[in-house]
Amino acid sequence: MLEVVTKHLGAFQFEVSARNHTIYSDQPAENGGFDEGMTPPELMLGSLGACASYYAVDYLKRAKVPAEGLRMRTTAEKVVGPPRLDDIHIELECPGVVEERHRKGLLETVRKCLIHNTLLHTPRIRLDFIAPAMEKAASGGVNFDANGVQSLRLPALADELVPRTDS
């Protein structure tokens, strides 16, 4: 399982960590931030571009085609109803690819990118609210994390609540 932990630093700044790597996310000044990191939509586009680039370089290495100068540009439009990114566009530039068979192979390979396919095939997303266990009202739902901190896992949505029958 992949895991990324995001911690609030203040204002609209966040520390995003995975394994032993850390990046920062922020908002532009006009949105109340300090513009000291990419916004979440920019991080998502960056993730797509980096993943597609990884697949491209892997193909180029296997095909013994130079990867120097490889550049991936990802763009998207913000839309509403609900708020999201749409019209995502990936532009691939690779000066070392001159043969049509490698252009075709490169495009086919980039389409196999994990992030690209995740966006094309809507993933299930579960949202859980984790509250510190200040009270022990819920029996059996108390957990301890790796640091010994006690927490209580609560359902995120009211429709997931199960009515009690032991009155």
CYANA upper distance limits for C-alpha pairs under 8 A (distance plus 0.5 A):
  3 GLU  CA     18 ALA  CA      6.86
  3 GLU  CA     19 ARG  CA      8.49
  4 VAL  CA     16 VAL  CA      7.29
  4 VAL  CA     17 SER  CA      6.08
  4 VAL  CA     18 ALA  CA      5.21
  4 VAL  CA     19 ARG  CA      8.36
  5 VAL  CA     16 VAL  CA      6.26
  5 VAL  CA     17 SER  CA      5.74
  5 VAL  CA     18 ALA  CA      7.03
  6 THR  CA     14 PHE  CA      6.85
  6 THR  CA     15 GLU  CA      6.05
  6 THR  CA     16 VAL  CA      4.94
  6 THR  CA     17 SER  CA      6.89
  7 LYS  CA     14 PHE  CA      5.93
  7 LYS  CA     15 GLU  CA      5.65
  7 LYS  CA     16 VAL  CA      7.08
  8 HIS  CA     12 PHE  CA      8.03
  8 HIS  CA     13 GLN  CA      6.70
  8 HIS  CA     14 PHE  CA      5.11
  8 HIS  CA     15 GLU  CA      7.06
  9 LEU  CA     13 GLN  CA      5.88
  9 LEU  CA     14 PHE  CA      5.77
  9 LEU  CA     15 GLU  CA      7.19
 10 GLY  CA     14 PHE  CA      7.93
 11 ALA  CA     32 GLY  CA      7.84
 11 ALA  CA     33 GLY  CA      6.84
 12 PHE  CA     26 ASP  CA      6.07
 12 PHE  CA     27 GLN  CA      6.64
 12 PHE  CA     32 GLY  CA      7.53
 12 PHE  CA     33 GLY  CA      5.88
 13 GLN  CA     24 TYR  CA      7.57
 13 GLN  CA     25 SER  CA      6.16
 13 GLN  CA     26 ASP  CA      4.95
 13 GLN  CA     27 GLN  CA      7.68
 13 GLN  CA     33 GLY  CA      7.50
 13 GLN  CA     34 PHE  CA      8.42
 13 GLN  CA     37 GLY  CA      8.45
 14 PHE  CA     24 TYR  CA      6.12
 14 PHE  CA     25 SER  CA      5.60
 14 PHE  CA     26 ASP  CA      6.93
 15 GLU  CA     22 THR  CA      7.21
 15 GLU  CA     23 ILE  CA      6.54
 15 GLU  CA     24 TYR  CA      5.20
 15 GLU  CA     25 SER  CA      7.03
 16 VAL  CA     22 THR  CA      6.07
 16 VAL  CA     23 ILE  CA      5.80
 16 VAL  CA     24 TYR  CA      6.32
 16 VAL  CA     25 SER  CA      7.78
 17 SER  CA     21 HIS  CA      6.08
 17 SER  CA     22 THR  CA      4.91
 17 SER  CA     23 ILE  CA      7.07
 18 ALA  CA     22 THR  CA      7.14
 24 TYR  CA     36 GLU  CA      8.13
 24 TYR  CA     37 GLY  CA      5.87
 24 TYR  CA     38 MET  CA      7.70
 25 SER  CA     36 GLU  CA      7.80
 25 SER  CA     37 GLY  CA      5.05
 25 SER  CA     38 MET  CA      5.57
 25 SER  CA     39 THR  CA      6.01
 25 SER  CA     40 PRO  CA      7.12
 25 SER  CA     43 LEU  CA      8.43
 26 ASP  CA     33 GLY  CA      6.44
 26 ASP  CA     34 PHE  CA      7.21
 26 ASP  CA     35 ASP  CA      6.19
 26 ASP  CA     36 GLU  CA      6.34
 26 ASP  CA     37 GLY  CA      5.29
 26 ASP  CA     38 MET  CA      6.35
 26 ASP  CA     39 THR  CA      5.94
 26 ASP  CA     40 PRO  CA      8.42
 27 GLN  CA     31 ASN  CA      6.38
 27 GLN  CA     32 GLY  CA      7.14
 27 GLN  CA     33 GLY  CA      4.89
 27 GLN  CA     34 PHE  CA      6.92
 27 GLN  CA     35 ASP  CA      5.81
 27 GLN  CA     36 GLU  CA      8.15
 27 GLN  CA     37 GLY  CA      7.75
 27 GLN  CA     38 MET  CA      7.67
 27 GLN  CA     39 THR  CA      6.02
 28 PRO  CA     32 GLY  CA      7.21
 28 PRO  CA     33 GLY  CA      5.64
 28 PRO  CA     34 PHE  CA      6.46
 28 PRO  CA     35 ASP  CA      4.79
 28 PRO  CA     36 GLU  CA      8.44
 28 PRO  CA     39 THR  CA      8.33
 29 ALA  CA     33 GLY  CA      5.17
 29 ALA  CA     34 PHE  CA      5.68
 29 ALA  CA     35 ASP  CA      6.32
 38 MET  CA     42 GLU  CA      6.20
 38 MET  CA     43 LEU  CA      6.58
 39 THR  CA     43 LEU  CA      6.71
 40 PRO  CA     44 MET  CA      6.69
 41 PRO  CA     45 LEU  CA      6.78
 41 PRO  CA     85 LEU  CA      8.11
 42 GLU  CA     46 GLY  CA      6.46
 43 LEU  CA     47 SER  CA      6.50
 44 MET  CA     48 LEU  CA      6.80
 45 LEU  CA     49 GLY  CA      6.61
 45 LEU  CA     74 THR  CA      6.43
 45 LEU  CA     75 THR  CA      7.53
 45 LEU  CA     76 ALA  CA      8.40
 46 GLY  CA     50 ALA  CA      6.44
 46 GLY  CA     74 THR  CA      7.84
 47 SER  CA     51 CYS  CA      6.50
 47 SER  CA    115 ILE  CA      7.79
 48 LEU  CA     52 ALA  CA      6.54
 48 LEU  CA     74 THR  CA      8.02
 48 LEU  CA    115 ILE  CA      6.06
 48 LEU  CA    116 HIS  CA      6.88
 49 GLY  CA     53 SER  CA      6.44
 49 GLY  CA     72 MET  CA      6.29
 49 GLY  CA     73 ARG  CA      7.13
 49 GLY  CA     74 THR  CA      6.52
 49 GLY  CA     90 ILE  CA      7.86
 50 ALA  CA     54 TYR  CA      6.60
 50 ALA  CA     72 MET  CA      8.30
 51 CYS  CA     55 TYR  CA      6.93
 51 CYS  CA    113 CYS  CA      6.51
 51 CYS  CA    114 LEU  CA      7.49
 51 CYS  CA    115 ILE  CA      6.97
 52 ALA  CA     56 ALA  CA      6.65
 52 ALA  CA     72 MET  CA      8.22
 52 ALA  CA    110 VAL  CA      5.72
 52 ALA  CA    111 ARG  CA      8.14
 52 ALA  CA    113 CYS  CA      5.94
 52 ALA  CA    115 ILE  CA      8.36
 52 ALA  CA    116 HIS  CA      7.99
 53 SER  CA     57 VAL  CA      6.58
 53 SER  CA     70 LEU  CA      8.27
 53 SER  CA     71 ARG  CA      8.14
 53 SER  CA     72 MET  CA      6.94
 53 SER  CA    110 VAL  CA      7.98
 54 TYR  CA     58 ASP  CA      6.63
 55 TYR  CA     59 TYR  CA      6.75
 55 TYR  CA    109 THR  CA      6.78
 55 TYR  CA    110 VAL  CA      5.97
 55 TYR  CA    112 LYS  CA      8.09
 55 TYR  CA    113 CYS  CA      6.72
 56 ALA  CA     60 LEU  CA      6.69
 56 ALA  CA    106 LEU  CA      6.46
 56 ALA  CA    109 THR  CA      7.11
 56 ALA  CA    110 VAL  CA      6.22
 57 VAL  CA     61 LYS  CA      6.55
 57 VAL  CA     67 ALA  CA      6.60
 58 ASP  CA     62 ARG  CA      6.80
 59 TYR  CA     63 ALA  CA      6.58
 59 TYR  CA    105 GLY  CA      8.20
 59 TYR  CA    106 LEU  CA      6.91
 59 TYR  CA    109 THR  CA      7.25
 60 LEU  CA     64 LYS  CA      6.36
 60 LEU  CA     65 VAL  CA      5.43
 60 LEU  CA     66 PRO  CA      7.03
 60 LEU  CA     67 ALA  CA      6.64
 60 LEU  CA    106 LEU  CA      7.98
 61 LYS  CA     65 VAL  CA      6.66
 61 LYS  CA     66 PRO  CA      7.82
 61 LYS  CA     67 ALA  CA      7.93
 63 ALA  CA    102 HIS  CA      8.37
 65 VAL  CA     96 GLY  CA      6.97
 65 VAL  CA     97 VAL  CA      7.32
 66 PRO  CA     96 GLY  CA      5.77
 66 PRO  CA     97 VAL  CA      8.06
 67 ALA  CA     94 CYS  CA      7.38
 67 ALA  CA     96 GLY  CA      6.88
 68 GLU  CA     94 CYS  CA      7.97
 68 GLU  CA     95 PRO  CA      8.02
 68 GLU  CA     96 GLY  CA      7.45
 69 GLY  CA     93 GLU  CA      8.14
 69 GLY  CA     94 CYS  CA      6.38
 69 GLY  CA     95 PRO  CA      6.66
 69 GLY  CA     96 GLY  CA      8.10
 70 LEU  CA     92 LEU  CA      7.99
 70 LEU  CA     93 GLU  CA      6.17
 70 LEU  CA     94 CYS  CA      4.93
 70 LEU  CA     95 PRO  CA      7.50
 71 ARG  CA     92 LEU  CA      6.56
 71 ARG  CA     93 GLU  CA      5.57
 71 ARG  CA     94 CYS  CA      6.93
 72 MET  CA     90 ILE  CA      7.31
 72 MET  CA     91 GLU  CA      6.16
 72 MET  CA     92 LEU  CA      5.28
 72 MET  CA     93 GLU  CA      6.79
 73 ARG  CA     89 HIS  CA      8.50
 73 ARG  CA     90 ILE  CA      6.20
 73 ARG  CA     91 GLU  CA      5.53
 73 ARG  CA     92 LEU  CA      7.16
 74 THR  CA     88 ILE  CA      7.49
 74 THR  CA     89 HIS  CA      6.03
 74 THR  CA     90 ILE  CA      5.02
 74 THR  CA     91 GLU  CA      6.86
 75 THR  CA     87 ASP  CA      8.47
 75 THR  CA     88 ILE  CA      6.12
 75 THR  CA     89 HIS  CA      5.72
 75 THR  CA     90 ILE  CA      7.18
 76 ALA  CA     85 LEU  CA      6.49
 76 ALA  CA     86 ASP  CA      6.30
 76 ALA  CA     87 ASP  CA      5.91
 76 ALA  CA     88 ILE  CA      4.80
 76 ALA  CA     89 HIS  CA      6.77
 77 GLU  CA     85 LEU  CA      6.06
 77 GLU  CA     86 ASP  CA      5.82
 77 GLU  CA     87 ASP  CA      6.40
 77 GLU  CA     88 ILE  CA      7.51
 78 LYS  CA     83 PRO  CA      7.65
 78 LYS  CA     84 ARG  CA      6.37
 78 LYS  CA     85 LEU  CA      5.18
 78 LYS  CA     86 ASP  CA      6.79
 79 VAL  CA     83 PRO  CA      6.10
 79 VAL  CA     84 ARG  CA      6.07
 79 VAL  CA     85 LEU  CA      6.51
 79 VAL  CA     86 ASP  CA      7.00
 80 VAL  CA     84 ARG  CA      6.86
 97 VAL  CA    102 HIS  CA      6.79
 97 VAL  CA    103 ARG  CA      6.92
 98 VAL  CA    102 HIS  CA      7.89
 98 VAL  CA    103 ARG  CA      7.99
 99 GLU  CA    103 ARG  CA      7.04
100 GLU  CA    104 LYS  CA      6.67
101 ARG  CA    105 GLY  CA      6.53
102 HIS  CA    106 LEU  CA      6.27
103 ARG  CA    107 LEU  CA      6.73
104 LYS  CA    108 GLU  CA      6.68
105 GLY  CA    109 THR  CA      6.56
106 LEU  CA    110 VAL  CA      6.61
107 LEU  CA    111 ARG  CA      6.78
108 GLU  CA    112 LYS  CA      7.47
109 THR  CA    113 CYS  CA      7.82
111 ARG  CA    116 HIS  CA      7.15
111 ARG  CA    117 ASN  CA      7.89
112 LYS  CA    116 HIS  CA      7.63
112 LYS  CA    117 ASN  CA      7.16
113 CYS  CA    117 ASN  CA      6.69
114 LEU  CA    118 THR  CA      6.57
115 ILE  CA    119 LEU  CA      6.75
116 HIS  CA    120 LEU  CA      6.83
117 ASN  CA    121 HIS  CA      6.52
118 THR  CA    122 THR  CA      6.92
118 THR  CA    123 PRO  CA      6.98
119 LEU  CA    123 PRO  CA      8.21
127 LEU  CA    156 ALA  CA      6.32
128 ASP  CA    153 ARG  CA      7.62
128 ASP  CA    154 LEU  CA      7.06
128 ASP  CA    155 PRO  CA      6.27
128 ASP  CA    156 ALA  CA      5.25
129 PHE  CA    153 ARG  CA      6.96
129 PHE  CA    154 LEU  CA      6.14
129 PHE  CA    155 PRO  CA      7.04
129 PHE  CA    156 ALA  CA      5.93
130 ILE  CA    151 SER  CA      7.10
130 ILE  CA    152 LEU  CA      6.42
130 ILE  CA    153 ARG  CA      5.46
130 ILE  CA    154 LEU  CA      6.76
131 ALA  CA    151 SER  CA      6.31
131 ALA  CA    152 LEU  CA      5.94
131 ALA  CA    153 ARG  CA      7.18
131 ALA  CA    154 LEU  CA      7.95
132 PRO  CA    150 GLN  CA      6.87
132 PRO  CA    151 SER  CA      4.89
132 PRO  CA    152 LEU  CA      6.50
133 ALA  CA    142 VAL  CA      7.55
133 ALA  CA    150 GLN  CA      6.27
133 ALA  CA    151 SER  CA      5.08
133 ALA  CA    152 LEU  CA      5.63
136 LYS  CA    142 VAL  CA      8.18
138 ALA  CA    142 VAL  CA      8.03
138 ALA  CA    152 LEU  CA      8.45
141 GLY  CA    152 LEU  CA      6.18
141 GLY  CA    153 ARG  CA      6.56
141 GLY  CA    154 LEU  CA      8.41
142 VAL  CA    150 GLN  CA      7.26
142 VAL  CA    151 SER  CA      6.33
142 VAL  CA    152 LEU  CA      5.32
142 VAL  CA    153 ARG  CA      7.55
143 ASN  CA    150 GLN  CA      6.14
143 ASN  CA    151 SER  CA      5.81
143 ASN  CA    152 LEU  CA      6.65
143 ASN  CA    153 ARG  CA      8.12
144 PHE  CA    148 GLY  CA      5.73
144 PHE  CA    149 VAL  CA      5.79
144 PHE  CA    150 GLN  CA      5.00
144 PHE  CA    151 SER  CA      6.65
145 ASP  CA    149 VAL  CA      5.93
145 ASP  CA    150 GLN  CA      7.20
145 ASP  CA    151 SER  CA      8.13
155 PRO  CA    160 GLU  CA      6.69
155 PRO  CA    161 LEU  CA      7.12
156 ALA  CA    160 GLU  CA      7.95
157 LEU  CA    161 LEU  CA      7.77
